[in-house]
Amino acid sequence: MLKKISLFILSLLLMTGCTTETRKKSFNIVVTNFPCYDFVRAITKNDQDISIKMLIKPGMDSHSYEPSPQDMVAIKESDLFFYVGGESDEWVDSLLADMDSKRIVKMLDLVSHLQHEEHVEGMEEEKHEEHDEHEEEYDEHVWTSPKNAMEIVSGLNKKMCALDQKHASKFNDNTENYIKQIASVDSSFKQIVKQAKRKDIVVGDRFPLLYFAKEYGLTYSAAFPGCSEQTEPSASTISYLIDKVKKDHNPVIFKIELSNGQIARTISEETGVKVRTIQSMHNVSAEDFNNGETYVSIMRKNAKAVKEALQ
């Protein structure tokens, strides 16, 4: 009897070993943040032969992320590493020296026209370190423009096809389909702005939407630039935004996803305007991630919010 049980357990172990082997992915992709993840997911359509690992967990502040030793190993062993390449990804540089450049894709390299971070009237001045006081940083949130997003998906697809020719035909089909979906969102924003009564938005938060604003000809006021590490605005910044809303009769004050929204609430209490969330998608909540939200579905929500703000 004991011999039969032992043989049964051994057979189960062998079966488990076989299952693990068959489930081993043939193409392993590591990405940093949600836009990178979403664009790769759209191209692969969750192919069972391909794994995608997103380093910045849903709900995490992407600006405070630091890679673990396991994350570093995953990057080194990946068949493709896709990252943004802006200020938030400075930690990446030291890892790439001995990696094959063909396996590395930097999102900023896929966009034709980059924008420098800018400071508009009323925005809190950045506190720079002495060594970089005069350096100009490119704004890294390139994906917030749907036009850029289409360019990124197209360029990423070419890189992926070159690395994984087995799936190239499928990648091309999926890419064409996703670009059509993004183009539809782009058309919606153009129509909203065309019919809008106003062309300005107010954000009581960081402003990681520079490319979005430039794409649709919108002006903006905000507390901080996109990658600011500051979270406490001065009294003069708050006062400026309150006066701006009162003077221009803006119907909405925005906050950014995953923000505590305190600045926007303060302005709302002083002006009576509604607080709405506009998502830059630097990261998404765990709930949105688990619900399968995509770049396209989130931008459609943004379209509704922007339409309300431009009334």
C-alpha positions as CSV (number, residue, x, y, z in Angstrom):
1,M,0.0,0.0,0.0
2,L,2.8,2.4,1.0
3,K,4.6,1.6,-2.2
4,K,1.5,2.5,-4.3
5,I,1.1,5.8,-2.4
6,S,4.8,6.7,-3.0
7,L,4.5,5.9,-6.7
8,F,1.3,8.1,-6.9
9,I,3.1,11.0,-5.2
10,L,6.1,10.6,-7.5
11,S,3.8,10.7,-10.6
12,L,2.2,13.9,-9.3
13,L,5.6,15.5,-8.8
14,L,6.6,14.5,-12.3
15,M,3.4,15.9,-13.8
16,T,3.9,19.1,-11.9
17,G,7.4,19.4,-13.3
18,C,6.1,18.8,-16.8
19,T,3.4,21.5,-16.3
20,T,5.9,24.0,-15.1
21,E,8.1,23.4,-18.1
22,T,5.3,23.7,-20.6
23,R,4.1,26.9,-19.0
24,K,7.6,28.5,-19.4
25,K,7.2,31.6,-21.5
26,S,9.2,32.0,-24.7
27,F,9.3,35.8,-24.7
28,N,9.7,37.6,-21.4
29,I,9.0,41.4,-21.2
30,V,9.7,43.7,-18.3
31,V,8.3,47.2,-18.2
32,T,8.4,50.0,-15.6
33,N,5.0,51.7,-15.4
34,F,1.4,51.3,-16.5
35,P,1.5,53.0,-20.0
36,C,4.5,50.8,-20.9
37,Y,2.5,47.8,-19.6
38,D,-0.7,48.7,-21.4
39,F,1.0,49.3,-24.8
40,V,2.8,45.9,-24.6
41,R,-0.4,44.2,-23.5
42,A,-2.3,45.7,-26.4
43,I,0.3,44.4,-28.9
44,T,0.6,40.9,-27.4
45,K,-3.1,40.6,-26.5
46,N,-2.1,38.6,-23.4
47,D,-0.6,35.8,-25.5
48,Q,0.0,32.8,-23.2
49,D,3.5,32.4,-24.7
50,I,4.5,35.8,-23.5
51,S,5.0,37.2,-20.0
52,I,4.8,40.8,-19.0
53,K,6.1,42.0,-15.7
54,M,5.3,45.6,-14.5
55,L,7.8,46.7,-11.9
56,I,5.8,49.6,-10.4
57,K,2.9,48.0,-8.7
58,P,-0.6,49.4,-9.1
59,G,-1.4,52.1,-6.6
60,M,2.3,52.8,-5.9
61,D,3.7,56.3,-6.3
62,S,5.8,55.9,-9.3
63,H,8.1,58.8,-8.3
64,S,9.3,57.0,-5.2
65,Y,9.9,53.6,-6.8
66,E,13.2,51.9,-6.2
67,P,14.0,48.6,-7.9
68,S,14.5,45.5,-5.7
69,P,17.3,43.0,-6.4
70,Q,14.7,40.7,-7.9
71,D,13.5,43.5,-10.2
72,M,17.1,44.1,-11.4
73,V,17.5,40.4,-12.1
74,A,14.2,40.4,-14.0
75,I,15.4,43.3,-16.2
76,K,18.8,41.6,-16.9
77,E,17.1,38.3,-17.9
78,S,14.3,39.8,-19.9
79,D,14.0,39.4,-23.7
80,L,12.7,43.0,-23.9
81,F,12.9,45.9,-21.3
82,F,10.6,48.8,-22.0
83,Y,10.9,52.0,-19.9
84,V,10.0,55.6,-20.2
85,G,13.4,57.1,-19.8
86,G,12.6,60.4,-18.0
87,E,13.5,61.8,-14.6
88,S,11.7,59.0,-12.8
89,D,13.8,56.4,-14.5
90,E,17.2,57.7,-13.7
91,W,18.0,54.5,-11.8
92,V,17.8,52.5,-15.0
93,D,21.0,53.9,-16.5
94,S,23.4,51.9,-14.3
95,L,21.7,48.6,-15.3
96,L,21.9,49.0,-19.1
97,A,25.6,49.1,-19.6
98,D,26.1,45.4,-20.2
99,M,22.7,44.7,-21.8
100,D,22.1,44.2,-25.6
101,S,20.7,47.5,-26.8
102,K,18.4,45.6,-29.2
103,R,16.5,44.3,-26.1
104,I,16.1,47.8,-24.6
105,V,13.3,50.2,-25.7
106,K,13.1,53.8,-24.3
107,M,9.7,55.4,-24.7
108,L,11.1,58.9,-25.2
109,D,13.0,57.7,-28.2
110,L,9.8,56.7,-29.9
111,V,8.3,60.2,-29.9
112,S,9.2,62.7,-32.6
113,H,8.7,65.9,-30.6
114,L,9.7,66.2,-26.9
115,Q,8.6,69.1,-24.7
116,H,10.7,70.7,-21.9
117,E,9.0,71.0,-18.5
118,E,7.5,74.4,-18.2
119,H,6.4,76.7,-15.4
120,V,3.3,78.7,-16.0
121,E,2.1,81.7,-14.0
122,G,1.2,80.9,-10.4
123,M,2.9,77.6,-10.4
124,E,5.2,76.7,-7.5
125,E,8.9,77.2,-8.4
126,E,10.9,74.0,-8.3
127,K,13.7,73.7,-5.8
128,H,16.7,72.5,-7.8
129,E,19.9,70.9,-6.6
130,E,22.9,73.0,-7.1
131,H,24.5,70.7,-9.8
132,D,21.4,70.7,-12.0
133,E,20.1,74.2,-11.4
134,H,20.4,75.2,-15.1
135,E,19.6,71.9,-16.7
136,E,16.4,71.6,-18.7
137,E,14.5,68.4,-18.2
138,Y,12.2,66.9,-20.9
139,D,8.7,66.2,-19.6
140,E,8.5,62.5,-19.6
141,H,4.7,62.1,-19.8
142,V,4.7,61.7,-23.5
143,W,1.8,59.2,-23.6
144,T,-0.7,61.7,-22.4
145,S,-1.1,62.9,-26.0
146,P,-3.0,60.3,-27.9
147,K,-1.1,61.3,-31.0
148,N,2.1,60.4,-29.2
149,A,0.6,57.2,-27.9
150,M,-0.1,56.0,-31.5
151,E,3.5,56.8,-32.4
152,I,4.7,54.9,-29.4
153,V,2.6,51.8,-30.1
154,S,3.8,51.8,-33.7
155,G,7.4,52.1,-32.8
156,L,7.3,49.6,-30.0
157,N,5.6,47.1,-32.3
158,K,8.5,47.3,-34.8
159,K,11.0,46.6,-32.0
160,M,9.0,43.7,-30.7
161,C,8.6,42.2,-34.2
162,A,12.3,42.3,-34.7
163,L,12.9,40.4,-31.5
164,D,10.1,37.9,-31.8
165,Q,9.4,37.2,-35.4
166,K,7.3,34.1,-34.5
167,H,4.6,36.5,-33.3
168,A,5.2,39.3,-35.7
169,S,2.0,38.8,-37.8
170,K,-0.1,38.8,-34.7
171,F,1.7,41.8,-33.2
172,N,1.0,43.8,-36.4
173,D,-2.7,43.0,-36.4
174,N,-3.1,43.9,-32.7
175,T,-1.1,47.1,-33.2
176,E,-3.3,48.2,-36.1
177,N,-6.4,47.5,-34.0
178,Y,-5.2,49.4,-30.9
179,I,-4.0,52.4,-32.9
180,K,-7.6,52.7,-34.4
181,Q,-9.0,52.7,-30.8
182,I,-6.5,55.5,-29.8
183,A,-7.4,57.4,-32.9
184,S,-11.0,57.3,-31.9
185,V,-10.2,58.8,-28.5
186,D,-8.1,61.5,-30.3
187,S,-11.1,62.4,-32.5
188,S,-13.3,62.6,-29.4
189,F,-11.0,65.1,-27.7
190,K,-10.7,67.2,-30.9
191,Q,-14.5,67.4,-31.1
192,I,-14.9,68.3,-27.4
193,V,-12.3,71.1,-27.7
194,K,-13.8,72.4,-30.9
195,Q,-17.2,72.7,-29.3
196,A,-16.0,74.0,-25.9
197,K,-16.8,77.4,-24.5
198,R,-13.4,77.7,-22.9
199,K,-9.9,76.4,-23.6
200,D,-8.3,76.4,-20.1
201,I,-8.2,73.9,-17.3
202,V,-7.1,74.3,-13.6
203,V,-5.3,71.5,-11.8
204,G,-4.8,71.7,-8.1
205,D,-2.0,69.2,-8.2
206,R,1.0,68.2,-10.3
207,F,0.6,68.8,-14.0
208,P,1.8,65.7,-15.9
209,L,-0.5,66.6,-18.8
210,L,1.7,69.0,-20.8
211,Y,1.7,66.9,-24.0
212,F,-2.1,66.5,-23.7
213,A,-2.6,70.3,-23.3
214,K,-0.3,71.1,-26.2
215,E,-1.9,68.6,-28.5
216,Y,-5.4,70.1,-28.1
217,G,-4.4,73.8,-27.7
218,L,-5.4,74.1,-24.1
219,T,-3.9,76.5,-21.6
220,Y,-3.6,75.5,-17.9
221,S,-2.9,76.6,-14.4
222,A,-1.5,74.1,-11.8
223,A,0.2,73.9,-8.5
224,F,3.3,72.0,-9.6
225,P,5.0,70.7,-12.8
226,G,4.6,67.1,-13.8
227,C,7.5,65.4,-11.9
228,S,7.7,67.8,-8.9
229,E,8.7,66.2,-5.6
230,Q,6.9,69.0,-3.8
231,T,3.5,68.3,-2.3
232,E,2.9,71.4,-0.2
233,P,2.2,74.6,-2.2
234,S,2.8,78.0,-0.9
235,A,0.0,80.3,0.2
236,S,0.6,82.4,-2.9
237,T,0.2,79.4,-5.2
238,I,-3.1,78.5,-3.5
239,S,-4.3,82.1,-3.6
240,Y,-3.4,82.4,-7.3
241,L,-5.4,79.3,-8.2
242,I,-8.4,80.4,-6.1
243,D,-8.4,83.8,-7.8
244,K,-8.0,82.2,-11.2
245,V,-11.1,80.0,-10.7
246,K,-13.2,82.8,-9.4
247,K,-12.2,85.3,-12.1
248,D,-12.6,82.8,-15.0
249,H,-15.6,80.9,-13.6
250,N,-14.0,77.5,-14.2
251,P,-16.7,74.9,-13.4
252,V,-14.1,72.2,-12.4
253,I,-10.9,71.9,-10.5
254,F,-8.9,68.8,-11.3
255,K,-6.8,66.5,-9.1
256,I,-4.5,63.8,-10.5
257,E,-5.1,60.0,-9.9
258,L,-3.7,58.6,-6.6
259,S,-3.4,62.1,-5.2
260,N,-4.8,62.9,-1.8
261,G,-6.6,65.8,-3.5
262,Q,-6.1,68.2,-0.6
263,I,-5.1,71.2,-2.8
264,A,-8.1,70.7,-5.1
265,R,-10.4,70.4,-2.1
266,T,-9.1,73.6,-0.6
267,I,-9.8,75.5,-3.8
268,S,-13.2,73.8,-4.1
269,E,-14.1,74.9,-0.6
270,E,-13.2,78.5,-1.4
271,T,-14.9,78.7,-4.8
272,G,-17.7,76.1,-4.8
273,V,-16.5,74.4,-7.9
274,K,-16.5,70.6,-8.4
275,V,-13.5,68.5,-7.9
276,R,-12.9,65.9,-10.7
277,T,-10.0,63.4,-11.3
278,I,-8.0,63.6,-14.5
279,Q,-5.7,60.6,-15.0
280,S,-2.2,60.9,-16.4
281,M,-1.8,57.1,-16.0
282,H,1.7,57.4,-14.6
283,N,0.2,54.6,-12.5
284,V,-3.3,53.3,-11.8
285,S,-5.1,52.1,-8.7
286,A,-5.1,48.4,-7.9
287,E,-8.9,48.4,-8.5
288,D,-8.6,49.9,-12.0
289,F,-5.8,47.5,-12.8
290,N,-7.7,44.4,-11.6
291,N,-10.8,45.6,-13.5
292,G,-8.8,45.6,-16.8
293,E,-8.8,49.3,-17.4
294,T,-6.7,50.3,-20.4
295,Y,-5.1,53.5,-21.8
296,V,-8.1,53.8,-24.1
297,S,-10.8,53.2,-21.4
298,I,-9.1,55.7,-19.0
299,M,-8.7,58.3,-21.7
300,R,-12.5,58.0,-22.5
301,K,-13.1,58.8,-18.8
302,N,-10.8,61.8,-19.1
303,A,-12.8,62.9,-22.2
304,K,-15.9,63.2,-20.1
305,A,-14.1,65.1,-17.3
306,V,-12.5,67.5,-19.8
307,K,-15.8,68.1,-21.5
308,E,-17.3,69.1,-18.1
309,A,-14.3,71.4,-17.4
310,L,-14.5,73.2,-20.7
311,Q,-18.2,74.2,-20.4
